[in-house]
Amino acid sequence: MADYRLTNRTFSRLWRRSKNYRDHEIRWLARRRGMEVVDHKGAIQVIDPKTKKVVANFQRVPEQGDIPVRERAPIFAALKT
C-alpha cells in the first residue's frame, strides 16, 4: 500500500501536514466530511462539492525501493557519519 502526504497547506483542520496517510484513510475522512475524492496523475485530490474547489492535494510518498540508487547513496553516507 502506498502512503500519501498532504502537499498544500490550505486545509489543515482535517489533515495533519506531518502525517503520512493511506489511500483508504483519505477517502474515509473526505467521505465523512461530505467531500469528493479524485485520482489525478498519481495524486489524490479532495474536492468540496459545493464550491468545486480542491481543498487538499495528496502526493505519493516514495518507498525505499522507489528511490534510485544514485539518490540513496548520499542519504546512507550521511547516516554513517
C-alpha positions, -999 to 999 in steps of 0.1 A, spaced: 0 0 0 12 35 -8 15 63 16 4 98 7 14 132 22 -5 165 22 11 189 -3 -9 220 2 -14 239 34 -48 255 28 -70 229 46 -52 217 77 -81 213 102 -89 178 89 -55 166 78 -21 170 96 8 180 74 34 158 92 15 126 89 15 100 61 -19 88 51 -30 56 34 -55 58 5 -84 44 25 -78 69 53 -80 99 29 -112 85 13 -128 78 47 -120 113 61 -132 130 29 -165 110 28 -171 117 65 -169 155 57 -191 152 26 -163 158 1 -154 141 -32 -121 123 -39 -105 123 -73 -74 104 -85 -53 128 -106 -20 119 -122 -8 97 -94 -20 121 -67 -53 123 -47 -73 154 -47 -101 162 -23 -128 184 -37 -155 204 -19 -187 196 -39 -204 229 -30 -176 252 -43 -160 227 -67 -126 237 -54 -97 215 -44 -93 217 -7 -64 191 -3 -38 175 -25 -20 143 -15 12 132 -33 25 97 -31 55 93 -8 82 71 -25 91 39 -6 128 30 0 128 8 -31 114 36 -52 144 59 -46 171 54 -73 204 41 -60 222 73 -70 200 93 -47 201 68 -19 239 67 -16 243 103 -1 215 96 23 232 65 37 266 82 37 252 110 59 237 84 83 271 66 87 289 98 98 
